[in-house]
Amino acid sequence: MIKIVRGAGAPELKSILSRGDVRFDQEEKAVRAVISRIRKEGDKALFAFTKRFDGVTLSPASLRIGKTEIRARAKKCDHALRKAIDAAIANIRQYHSRQEAPDFAFSPSRGVLLNQRTLPVDSAAIYVPGGFHPLFSTVLMTVIPAQVAGVRRIAIATPPRKGGLDPAMAYCFLKLNLTEIYRMGGAQAVAAFAIGTKSVPKVDKIVGPGNNYVSLAKKLLYGIIDIDMIAGPSEILVIADGSARPAFIARDLLSQSEHGSGSESSVLLTTDAKLAKAVQAEVASLIKNEPAKSSICRALSSYGLIMVLKNLDECVKVANRIAPEHIEIMTRNPRQVLKGVRNAGAAFLGSYTCEPVGDYFAGPSHVLPTNGTARFFSPLSVYHFLKRMSVMEYDRPALKHAGDKIIRMADKEGLSYHAEAVKIRVK
């Protein structure tokens, strides 16, 4: 049962705020071992781990998924689902096409030209979780921003499935003209992309969600490659007043706790005690046939909470402390409430903008910061695939004008050849 508490000082809030503090020492040790073996043994280690963890025997010839297989599996995708995917692709591309990062140039003084170049990374790998339900939507939400950014090489890693490539995922690959797709998953896939093997050329950046082992591998390999963020279990926080409908809120809370890890966070902040009780009763009714040890019940017990607070300002303050992945605002004036929200991955305004709208269709990427990292991380976007280059150009008079100042600063730091590099040019 999801708990109801009163006041922002309730001790139950601490478990929500500390959800990102869980240590994974044993998992990290295992991931370090995987990375070490990939570095030493390359393909041999990759195929051994795939056999061990996924139960699939691979070889250099079968590691990649070919065009013929993609086309054949895509044909099995339901026609109505194809139409939905096509519409989602259009929405996602339209949204991300507006994320411009223009170059600039200016001359602060005579003989000086300064500018900035914005360039896409040369290569990026996308990790697409397989699991029980292959997340084909993640293909759309990660690949399209990379394509809009202009990334030349986009590679995909998705765990092999004994039932074969999922038809919906195959259709996404086909529609987005993806050709470099690997049957590999887990920490070994991340390590292969970061380090490179004979069959898997290394990349510049790895993005996409995954389990703890995938996230830890990204964390440990950051610096060798760039990453998007360290993602944890999914989260939702709802701010609601008495105008909200309990049936809507209950289903939205459960939409995150059904992801399956048992660590998902589902929180309701409300000013209305009657609404709190009604939502609690609705959740209980919906999960009455769930076994007590199910992942949904574990998530609600550990990281599910309904808080009754004195006003909407207090709701916003608590929400900013939690910094959720998704925030839904179901109040009489949601836009006004949003003005105070500073820390959230994505916001959903009004009773009819439920979180699945963002997961699948609206346009912004559903790869979002979790575990309170919305305080400093941003949603995956075109900007994640761009890098910036500073460009400086001085002529001789301009350097002569600034030379004494540069020489003085270099001398103060004890870097004599820095100073000499200027002196020889302005003599």
C-alpha positions in Angstrom: 0.0 0.0 0.0 1.3 3.5 -0.9 1.6 5.6 2.3 -0.1 8.9 3.0 1.9 11.4 5.2 1.3 15.0 6.2 3.8 17.9 6.1 7.1 18.4 4.3 9.0 17.3 7.4 7.7 13.7 7.2 10.6 11.2 7.7 9.3 9.1 4.8 10.5 11.8 2.4 14.1 10.9 3.3 13.9 7.6 1.5 12.7 9.4 -1.7 15.5 12.0 -1.4 18.2 9.3 -0.9 17.1 7.1 -3.7 20.3 7.8 -5.7 22.6 7.0 -2.7 22.4 3.3 -3.1 25.8 1.7 -3.5 26.5 -1.1 -6.0 29.9 -2.2 -4.9 29.5 -5.8 -6.0 28.0 -4.8 -9.3 30.8 -2.3 -9.9 33.4 -5.0 -9.2 31.8 -7.2 -11.8 31.6 -4.5 -14.4 35.3 -3.6 -13.9 36.1 -7.3 -14.5 34.0 -7.2 -17.7 35.8 -4.0 -18.9 39.2 -5.5 -18.2 38.5 -8.7 -20.2 37.1 -6.7 -23.1 40.3 -4.6 -23.1 42.5 -7.7 -23.0 40.5 -10.2 -25.2 38.3 -8.1 -27.4 35.8 -10.2 -29.4 36.6 -13.4 -27.5 35.4 -11.8 -24.2 32.4 -10.2 -25.9 31.2 -13.5 -27.3 31.9 -15.3 -24.0 29.9 -12.7 -22.0 27.0 -12.9 -24.5 26.9 -16.6 -24.1 27.0 -16.4 -20.4 24.5 -13.6 -19.8 22.2 -13.9 -22.8 22.4 -17.6 -23.6 23.2 -16.8 -27.2 26.3 -18.0 -29.2 27.7 -15.3 -31.5 30.5 -15.1 -34.0 32.0 -12.2 -36.0 29.6 -13.2 -38.8 26.4 -13.2 -36.7 27.2 -10.3 -34.4 25.6 -7.7 -36.7 22.0 -7.7 -37.8 21.9 -7.5 -41.6 19.6 -5.5 -43.9 17.8 -8.7 -45.1 16.9 -9.7 -41.6 15.8 -6.2 -40.7 13.4 -6.0 -43.7 12.0 -9.4 -43.1 11.3 -8.8 -39.4 9.9 -5.3 -40.1 7.3 -6.8 -42.4 5.9 -8.6 -39.3 5.2 -5.3 -37.5 1.5 -4.6 -37.1 0.1 -2.1 -39.7 -1.5 0.1 -37.1 1.6 0.2 -35.0 3.6 1.2 -38.1 1.3 4.2 -38.5 1.8 5.1 -34.9 5.6 4.9 -35.2 5.5 7.0 -38.4 3.6 9.7 -36.6 5.9 9.6 -33.6 9.0 9.9 -35.9 7.5 13.0 -37.4 6.8 14.6 -34.0 10.3 13.8 -32.6 12.1 15.1 -35.7 10.0 18.2 -35.7 10.8 19.0 -32.1 14.5 18.3 -32.3 14.9 20.2 -35.5 14.3 23.3 -33.5 17.3 22.7 -31.2 19.7 24.9 -33.0 23.2 25.7 -31.8 24.4 28.4 -34.2 28.1 29.4 -34.6 29.0 33.0 -33.7 31.9 35.3 -34.6 32.8 38.8 -33.4 35.7 41.2 -33.4 36.3 42.7 -29.9 39.1 44.9 -31.1 41.0 45.8 -34.3 42.9 42.8 -35.6 41.2 40.2 -33.4 38.6 37.8 -34.6 36.9 35.3 -32.2 34.4 32.7 -33.1 32.9 29.4 -32.1 32.3 26.4 -34.3 29.6 23.9 -33.4 30.3 20.4 -34.8 28.6 17.0 -34.3 30.6 14.1 -32.8 31.9 11.8 -35.5 30.3 8.6 -34.0 27.8 7.7 -31.4 26.5 4.4 -30.0 22.9 4.0 -28.8 22.1 1.4 -26.2 18.6 0.0 -26.6 17.4 -2.2 -23.8 16.0 -5.6 -24.8 14.6 -7.4 -21.7 11.1 -8.8 -21.7 9.7 -5.9 -23.7 12.2 -4.5 -26.2 12.0 -0.7 -26.0 11.7 0.2 -29.6 10.6 3.7 -28.6 14.1 4.3 -27.3 15.4 3.9 -30.9 13.3 6.8 -32.0 14.1 9.0 -28.9 17.9 8.6 -29.2 18.6 8.1 -32.9 16.6 11.0 -34.2 18.4 13.7 -32.1 21.7 12.2 -33.3 20.6 12.4 -36.9 19.4 15.9 -36.6 22.7 16.9 -35.0 24.5 15.4 -38.1 26.3 12.5 -36.5 27.9 10.5 -39.4 28.1 7.1 -37.8 25.3 5.8 -35.5 25.7 2.3 -34.1 23.1 0.4 -32.1 23.6 -2.2 -29.4 20.6 -4.3 -28.3 20.7 -7.6 -26.4 20.1 -10.7 -28.6 16.7 -12.3 -28.2 16.1 -16.0 -28.7 12.8 -15.1 -30.4 14.7 -13.0 -32.9 14.7 -9.3 -33.6 11.5 -7.6 -32.4 9.4 -6.5 -35.4 8.6 -3.1 -34.1 12.3 -2.5 -33.4 13.2 -3.7 -36.9 10.6 -1.3 -38.4 12.3 1.6 -36.5 15.7 0.5 -37.8 14.3 0.4 -41.3 12.5 3.8 -41.1 15.6 5.5 -39.7 18.0 3.9 -42.2 20.1 2.3 -39.6 22.6 -0.3 -40.8 25.2 -0.8 -38.0 23.3 -2.8 -35.4 24.9 -5.3 -33.0 23.4 -8.2 -31.1 25.0 -7.4 -27.8 24.0 -6.0 -24.5 25.1 -5.3 -20.9 28.3 -3.9 -19.7 30.2 -5.8 -22.4 28.4 -3.9 -25.1 29.3 -0.6 -23.5 32.9 -1.7 -23.1 33.2 -2.9 -26.7 32.0 0.5 -28.0 34.3 2.4 -25.7 37.4 0.4 -26.1 36.9 -1.2 -29.6 37.3 -4.8 -30.7 38.1 -6.4 -34.0 34.3 -6.6 -34.8 33.1 -3.4 -33.0 34.9 -0.2 -33.9 35.0 2.2 -31.0 32.8 5.3 -30.8 33.0 8.8 -29.4 29.9 8.8 -27.4 27.4 6.3 -25.8 23.9 7.2 -24.9 20.7 5.4 -23.9 19.1 3.8 -20.9 20.0 0.4 -19.4 20.1 -1.6 -16.2 22.6 -1.0 -13.3 25.4 -2.8 -15.1 25.0 -0.7 -18.2 24.9 2.5 -16.2 28.0 1.5 -14.2 29.9 0.6 -17.3 29.1 4.1 -18.8 30.2 5.7 -15.5 33.5 3.8 -15.4 34.3 4.4 -19.0 33.4 8.1 -19.0 36.5 10.0 -20.1 37.5 7.3 -22.6 34.2 8.1 -24.3 31.5 10.7 -23.6 28.1 9.7 -22.2 24.7 11.3 -21.9 24.0 10.7 -18.2 23.9 8.1 -15.4 20.4 6.8 -15.5 18.5 5.0 -12.7 15.0 3.6 -12.2 12.1 5.6 -13.6 10.3 8.2 -11.6 7.1 10.3 -11.5 6.0 13.1 -9.3 2.5 14.5 -9.5 1.4 17.9 -8.0 -2.4 18.0 -7.7 -5.1 20.1 -6.1 -8.7 19.2 -5.5 -9.6 19.6 -9.2 -7.6 16.5 -10.2 -9.2 13.1 -10.9 -7.9 10.3 -8.6 -8.4 7.7 -11.3 -6.0 9.6 -13.6 -3.3 10.1 -10.9 -3.4 6.4 -9.7 -2.7 5.1 -13.1 0.0 7.6 -13.7 1.8 6.6 -10.5 1.5 2.9 -11.5 2.7 3.7 -15.0 6.2 4.2 -13.6 6.2 1.4 -11.0 5.4 -1.2 -13.6 8.9 -0.9 -15.3 10.0 -3.9 -13.3 13.1 -3.1 -11.2 11.1 -2.6 -8.0 13.0 0.6 -7.3 10.8 3.1 -9.3 9.7 6.2 -7.5 6.0 7.3 -7.6 5.1 10.4 -5.5 2.0 12.5 -5.2 2.1 16.0 -3.6 -1.3 17.4 -3.0 -3.1 20.1 -1.0 -6.3 18.0 -0.7 -6.5 15.3 1.9 -9.7 13.8 0.3 -7.8 13.5 -3.0 -4.9 11.8 -1.2 -7.2 9.1 0.3 -9.1 8.6 -3.0 -5.8 8.1 -4.9 -4.6 5.7 -2.3 -7.8 3.7 -2.5 -7.7 3.7 -6.4 -4.1 2.4 -6.4 -5.0 -0.4 -3.9 -8.0 -1.4 -6.1 -5.8 -1.5 -9.2 -3.1 -3.7 -7.7 -5.3 -5.9 -5.5 -4.4 -9.0 -7.6 -0.7 -8.2 -7.6 1.4 -10.6 -5.4 2.9 -8.8 -2.4 6.4 -9.4 -3.6 5.8 -8.2 -7.2 8.0 -5.4 -8.5 5.1 -3.0 -8.5 4.4 -3.6 -4.8 8.1 -3.4 -3.9 8.4 -0.1 -5.7 5.3 1.4 -4.0 6.5 0.2 -0.6 10.0 1.6 -0.9 9.7 4.7 -3.1 5.9 5.4 -3.3 4.5 8.2 -1.3 1.5 10.5 -1.0 2.2 13.8 0.8 -0.5 16.2 2.0 1.0 19.7 2.1 -0.4 23.1 3.1 -0.3 24.8 -0.3 1.0 24.5 -3.8 4.1 26.6 -3.1 5.1 24.0 -0.5 4.4 21.3 -3.1 6.8 23.0 -5.6 9.5 23.4 -2.9 9.4 19.6 -2.1 9.3 18.8 -5.8 12.4 20.8 -6.5 14.2 18.9 -3.6 13.2 15.6 -5.2 14.1 16.7 -8.7 12.0 14.0 -10.5 12.5 12.5 -13.9 8.8 13.3 -14.8 6.6 15.9 -13.1 2.9 16.0 -13.8 1.0 19.1 -12.7 -2.8 18.6 -12.4 -4.0 21.8 -10.9 -6.5 24.6 -11.9 -3.6 26.6 -13.3 -0.7 24.3 -14.1 1.3 26.9 -16.1 1.4 29.1 -13.0 2.6 26.2 -10.9 5.3 25.3 -13.5 6.9 28.8 -13.0 8.3 27.7 -9.7 9.6 24.3 -10.9 13.3 24.3 -11.4 14.4 20.7 -11.1 12.6 18.1 -13.4 13.5 16.2 -16.5 10.2 16.8 -18.2 7.0 18.5 -17.2 3.4 17.4 -18.2 0.8 20.0 -17.8 -2.9 19.4 -17.2 -5.0 16.3 -16.6 -4.7 15.1 -20.2 -1.0 15.3 -20.6 -0.1 12.0 -19.0 3.5 10.8 -18.9 3.1 8.1 -21.7 2.5 11.1 -24.1 6.1 11.9 -23.6 7.4 8.4 -23.5 6.1 7.7 -27.0 4.7 10.5 -29.0 4.9 14.2 -28.2 8.4 14.8 -29.5 11.0 15.5 -26.7 13.3 12.6 -26.0 12.2 10.3 -23.2 15.8 9.8 -22.1 15.7 11.9 -18.9 17.8 12.5 -15.8 16.8 10.4 -12.7 17.8 10.0 -9.0 17.7 13.7 -8.5 20.2 14.5 -11.2 17.6 16.8 -12.9 19.3 19.4 -10.7 22.2 19.5 -13.2 21.5 17.1 -16.1 19.2 17.8 -19.0 17.0 15.6 -21.3 18.8 13.9 -24.2 18.7 16.2 -27.1 20.5 17.4 -30.2 22.9 19.3 -27.9 24.2 16.0 -26.5 25.7 15.1 -29.9 27.3 18.5 -30.5 30.7 19.8 -29.4 32.1 23.3 -29.6 35.4 24.5 -30.9 36.9 27.9 -29.9 38.6 29.8 -32.7 41.0 32.8 -32.2 42.8 34.9 -34.8 45.2 37.8 -34.0 47.2 39.8 -36.4 50.6 41.1 -35.5 49.5 44.6 -34.3 46.8 43.0 -32.2 49.3 40.7 -30.5 51.7 43.5 -30.0 49.0 45.5 -28.3 48.2 42.7 -25.9 51.7 41.2 -25.7 52.9 42.9 -22.5 49.9 41.7 -20.6 50.2 38.1 -21.8 54.0 38.0 -21.0 53.4 39.4 -17.5 50.8 36.7 -16.8 53.0 33.9 -18.2 56.0 35.1 -16.1 53.8 35.2 -13.0 52.9 31.5 -13.5 56.6 30.6 -14.2 55.9 29.5 -17.8 58.8 31.1 -19.5 58.3 29.6 -23.0 54.7 30.8 -23.0 56.2 34.3 -22.6 58.9 33.6 -25.2 56.3 32.5 -27.7 54.8 36.0 -27.5 58.1 37.9 -27.3 59.5 36.5 -30.5 56.5 37.6 -32.4 56.3 41.2 -31.2 60.0 42.1 -31.4 
